Amino acid sequence: MNDTTPHPALAATDPELAALVGAEEQLQAETLRLIPSENYVSQAVLEASGTVLQNKYSEGYPGRRYYEGQQNIDQVETLAIERAKALFGVDHANVQPYSGSPANLAVYLAFAEPGDTVMGMALPMGGHLTHGWGVSVTGKWFRGVQYGVRQDTGLIDFDQVRELALKERPKVIFCGGTALPRTIDFAAFGEIAREAGAVLVADVAHIAGLIVGGAHPSPVPHADVISTTTHKTLRGPRGAMLMSREEHAKALDKAVFPGLQGGPHNQTTAAIAVALREAAQPSFRDYAHAVVANARALAEALLARGFDLVSGGTDNHLILMDLTPKEVPGKIAAKALDRAGIVVNYNTVPYDPRKPFDPSGVRIGTPSLTSRGLGTEQMAQVADWIDRGVAAAGSGDEDALLTIRAEVADLMASFPAPGLPV
Ligand SMILES: *Cc1c(COP(=O)(O)O)cnc(C)c1O
């Protein structure tokens, strides 16, 4: 290491760790990152997360803390809260949840008792673990009933949602998910939840950035609670927020602290505030729309190459490919694409005959490549690489994968990523 290293103190103290960070920087620079829940944060967000705000304990909420010395921290958290309220158009925001899963757990704590019935989309249909799936605490300590998508359309089955909700009378209904390529009809969920007397939680972890950028309808005013991570399309640090109308503010705040957590991660709160400020700029609207335009263009280019896409395409940032017709299992494809410098994740597809650890699908998305400035004119190239990579996975052609890897690195070099040393 010399004095041009981007992390001089780290390199001096812990060269082993510094080398790993450097290697990760190189990997994130050279590869085409298509995991739809990932992104690149800005240099400003990175800097905020690396500040001495880290050093401060501040259990409680602004103006109501259990520790002194909050002159600055209170203002940091208030900034984040006010920006979240303005951006999402909500009465109340809690910016303290450590991540999306604890945020959702706080929602259960606020509105349900152990053993109560809760409802969400099944994990293999595109829901999240924390929506009542069996291996999650939310499916173990609550009675999770699960809805899915229709086999013929790949779209949410609202007949099933209504029927289940009226029959099972869940305390809480979650909508939103991790592998849903289509617009979520929050109004339809809101109507069903009201009919069933349930609290509707819109978990917009994946699409929060699209919502505030005007590229996906907002769950306001249909949902009682909005849960979101801050690190996916919103382009903030790893963290989460809970938002609601005033009537649920107290219950949510009490559930997060002291119900579930101790001191908030103030460096993360600061970085959330920065990300929210960035997301309020006109350029972020352009970003959100470009993410969707890129996903649509990529979906078209994949369809043209004979790929089978769940629901036939995408309305948002995400594409779920069923590789069954290509006769390559999702995991083998994902691992081969990784060797080709294209980072994706294998994923179940609805009604997948294969096992979750060896499923039929691959999930991809455009938030990261859009953050680097790739546009619709690059999507045919991306689809071509995926097509060649999957074919090479099927035939075991390692040389073809290395050729793709070099081509990818070459293109990526002309699209420098935010926050990475050049
Ligand atoms: C990512 C995600 C979460 C969980 O977030 P973590 O920060 O990984 O705990 C919850 N719900 C949905 C819909 C998600 O996509």
The ligand as a Gaussian input file, in Angstrom:
#p B3LYP/6-31G(d) Opt

LIG

0 1
 C      -34.851000      -6.809000       1.444000
 C      -36.215000      -6.968000       1.996000
 C      -36.448000      -7.049000       3.377000
 C      -35.368000      -7.243000       4.411000
 O      -34.381000      -6.385000       4.464000
 P      -33.019000      -6.742000       5.235000
 O      -32.422000      -5.390000       5.340000
 O      -32.287000      -7.681000       4.355000
 O      -33.366000      -7.331000       6.545000
 C      -37.761000      -7.091000       3.825000
 N      -38.769000      -7.070000       2.957000
 C      -38.586000      -7.030000       1.628000
 C      -39.754000      -7.023000       0.725000
 C      -37.305000      -6.984000       1.107000
 O      -37.131000      -6.973000      -0.209000

